[in-house]
Amino acid sequence: MAPAVALAVLVALVAPGLGAAPGCDHPAHRWCSSRDTAVACQVQSRCPSLPQPAAAPVELSLYYESLCPACREFLVLRLFPTWLLLPEEMLSITLVPYGNAQERNVSGKLDFECQHGPEECLGNMMEACLMHEAKNFSTYFPVIFCLESGSSVTKNLEAVCPPPRPSLPLTGDVPVPLSVPCAQQCLQIYAPELDSGRISACVQGDTGVALMHHNAQLTEALDPPHQYVPWITINGKHTDELQAQAEASLLGLVCHLYQGEKPEVCGGSKAPKIQPGCRR
């Protein structure tokens, strides 16, 4: 820094009434070296070049069931494309596959009865076990998208898949392939590093039951209680207005709520109406 410029900065910082806070043990030329130092010396307003703190992501939780048509539509046609389009720091997603299921204690063992039958319970548990094994959202979400967009969510992990169906275009030129009908093919395409045997063991064992019990607790703890699925909470809240906005234009809603710097894709878009949810 040129001597004249450095002197000007120092004068601005230490001018009468603009000095550092008592107890600041950093020399004046270091006050703007980091946000922590500027805060400690209470000179943030005099350090315009400091990076702004990152904005919190919009937090979306989706309470759903694997075979509910409206749930599948929202996940495939709204949630997954929005996640693809936005940087990861903008949107944080939690998936809770359980929905309108009922948990029962049968002779000391937990059992589940699902709205769309045993196949849906299997689908819910498969997706819960997939999340448990994969850990990373960016690993398991494409697989769940693949399962939910296919002709069958619950084909056996070792099944031979039928031929793919044509893709269905989505608003905004984001393709949504409705062509992968079973979990084995989905794993091969989106997460070949995952062990399908471990997922099967989870589904068939106590871990899968424990995961479904946890999802049951999360779902039953909703306030207000869910009346249908998909049930969407935004930043921990559910209202009819937020639900309607998320279903109509999720991208637009997230862009509106995010308080940080927004990408170019946040230009607003309209989407066709999704069919009514699966009521309890």
TORDOMI-182032 format. One record per residue (C-alpha): residue in one letter; x negated, y, z. Coordinates in pm, whole numbers, padded with zeros to 5 digits, always signed. Layout:
AXYZ;...
end
This chain:
M+00000+00000+00000;A-00138+00345-00093;P-00244+00556+00210;A+00011+00827+00134;V+00296+00575+00108;A+00190+00395+00426;L+00177+00727+00608;A+00526+00816+00485;V+00663+00484+00612;L+00503+00533+00950;V+00635+00888+00978;A+00987+00768+00895;L+00967+00493+01152;V+00815+00685+01439;A+00980+01023+01382;P+01146+01168+01694;G+01456+00973+01785;L+01366+00685+01555;G+01099+00509+01757;A+01096+00142+01845;A+01276-00003+02143;P+01097-00017+02479;G+00903-00336+02508;C+00836-00369+02134;D+00477-00493+02126;H+00432-00481+01749;P+00234-00203+01577;A+00446+00034+01367;H+00314-00095+01035;R+00448-00444+01125;W+00799-00341+01231;C+00947-00429+00891;S+00740-00743+00836;S+01027-00976+00932;R+01387-00961+01044;D+01299-01094+01391;T+01040-00818+01440;A+01277-00549+01316;V+01549-00672+01554;A+01306-00687+01847;C+01199-00328+01777;Q+01555-00217+01691;V+01457-00065+01357;Q+01668-00280+01119;S+01829+00027+00963;R+01483+00156+00870;C+01388-00165+00688;P+01604-00181+00373;S+01377-00435+00207;L+01456-00706+00462;P+01653-01000+00319;Q+02012-01009+00435;P+02120-01305+00651;A+02286-01582+00455;A+02664-01580+00457;A+02843-01877+00613;P+02989-02124+00363;V+03362-02161+00322;E+03451-02479+00513;L+03714-02700+00352;S+03845-03021+00507;L+04058-03256+00298;Y+04283-03501+00482;Y+04399-03751+00224;E+04477-04112+00143;S+04311-04304-00137;L+04620-04398-00341;C+04834-04086-00299;P+04877-03944-00653;A+04872-03581-00535;C+04558-03646-00328;R+04382-03800-00626;E+04481-03509-00849;F+04355-03250-00604;L+04026-03427-00545;V+03961-03500-00914;L+04100-03188-01082;R+04034-02920-00819;L+03787-03012-00549;F+03517-03195-00745;P+03494-02942-01034;T+03486-02652-00786;W+03205-02822-00595;L+03011-02869-00920;L+03052-02506-01024;L+02951-02340-00698;P+02610-02331-00524;E+02599-02560-00223;E+02565-02271+00023;M+02911-02142-00074;L+03128-02445+00003;S+03106-02708+00277;I+03345-03003+00232;T+03462-03265+00481;L+03658-03566+00353;V+03886-03758+00590;P+04046-04061+00422;Y+04341-04169+00639;G+04645-03956+00557;N+04983-04088+00662;A+04850-04419+00793;Q+04950-04560+01130;E+04707-04713+01380;R+04827-05009+01587;N+04679-05226+01857;V+04755-05589+01775;S+04644-05837+02041;G+04359-05609+02145;K+04243-05536+01791;L+04303-05220+01591;D+04508-05255+01275;F+04620-04999+01020;E+04939-04966+00818;C+04914-04735+00518;Q+05181-04547+00324;H+05096-04715-00006;G+05029-05059+00138;P+04723-05272+00223;E+04542-05170-00096;E+04540-04809+00023;C+04403-04911+00363;L+04123-05092+00179;G+04056-04785-00035;N+04046-04558+00270;M+03801-04789+00445;M+03584-04831+00135;E+03542-04456+00105;A+03479-04414+00478;C+03211-04684+00464;L+03060-04530+00153;M+03024-04198+00339;H+02876-04377+00639;E+02615-04558+00433;A+02523-04273+00199;K+02508-03999+00468;N+02439-03725+00213;F+02748-03551+00071;S+02594-03494-00270;T+02533-03870-00291;Y+02875-04003-00193;F+03109-03737-00331;P+03044-03821-00699;V+03111-04189-00621;I+03440-04105-00447;F+03534-03882-00741;C+03456-04174-00970;L+03672-04415-00769;E+03965-04174-00742;S+03957-04084-01113;G+03955-04443-01233;S+04242-04678-01306;S+04188-04856-00973;V+04032-04727-00650;T+03995-05062-00481;K+03841-05311-00721;N+03603-05546-00544;L+03248-05410-00525;E+03125-05700-00736;A+03408-05681-00991;V+03353-05666-01366;C+03495-05336-01490;P+03731-05307-01786;P+03642-05076-02076;P+03648-04700-02002;R+03938-04475-02094;P+03900-04144-02278;S+03807-03833-02081;L+04060-03571-01982;P+03947-03208-02028;L+03997-02966-01741;T+04065-02591-01732;G+03737-02407-01777;D+03587-02674-02007;V+03482-02894-01716;P+03529-03255-01828;V+03689-03497-01583;P+03616-03853-01698;L+03902-04084-01603;S+03707-04384-01710;V+03538-04564-01421;P+03776-04807-01259;C+03574-04994-01000;A+03324-04928-00725;Q+03037-05134-00862;Q+03025-04933-01184;C+03066-04608-00989;L+02768-04695-00771;Q+02557-04787-01073;I+02631-04455-01241;Y+02626-04208-00951;A+02432-04370-00666;P+02230-04672-00783;E+02015-04646-00472;L+02306-04748-00247;D+02346-05112-00148;S+02697-05234-00232;G+02643-05528+00004;R+02605-05295+00302;I+02924-05114+00204;S+03108-05447+00177;A+02976-05555+00517;C+03099-05228+00666;V+03445-05274+00513;Q+03472-05631+00638;G+03329-05569+00985;D+03374-05369+01302;T+03204-05059+01161;G+03482-05004+00908;V+03746-05034+01178;A+03560-04786+01398;L+03533-04539+01111;M+03905-04562+01042;H+03980-04515+01411;H+03769-04200+01407;N+03956-04070+01101;A+04285-04149+01273;Q+04178-03938+01571;L+04070-03649+01348;T+04401-03660+01162;E+04617-03685+01473;A+04429-03391+01628;L+04533-03152+01350;D+04706-02836+01471;P+04957-02785+01328;P+05019-03159+01270;H+05000-03258+00906;Q+05333-03298+00727;Y+05203-03437+00398;V+04885-03513+00210;P+04671-03375+00068;W+04646-03157+00379;I+04386-02885+00342;T+04223-02675+00611;I+04009-02373+00526;N+03761-02261+00791;G+03948-02478+01041;K+04292-02333+00964;H+04595-02461+00778;T+04875-02238+00654;D+05130-02282+00378;E+04968-01990+00198;L+04616-02135+00214;Q+04747-02472+00098;A+04927-02318-00198;Q+04626-02107-00295;A+04391-02406-00275;E+04620-02615-00494;A+04675-02336-00748;S+04316-02208-00782;L+04062-02349-00540;L+03772-02183-00717;G+03939-01845-00691;L+04018-01898-00322;V+03662-01995-00229;C+03520-01705-00430;H+03758-01467-00253;L+03675-01592+00096;Y+03298-01620+00061;Q+03127-01315+00212;G+02788-01351+00047;E+02659-01275-00300;K+02887-01445-00550;P+02783-01625-00869;E+02908-01531-01214;V+03158-01816-01214;C+03361-01626-00953;G+03572-01452-01210;G+03909-01595-01107;S+04102-01861-01290;K+04453-01996-01303;A+04529-02364-01285;P+04839-02570-01353;K+05058-02659-01058;I+04984-02986-00882;Q+05269-03224-00807;P+05410-03223-00450;G+05215-03409-00183;C+05302-03741-00022;R+05518-03657+00280;R+05510-03856+00599;
end
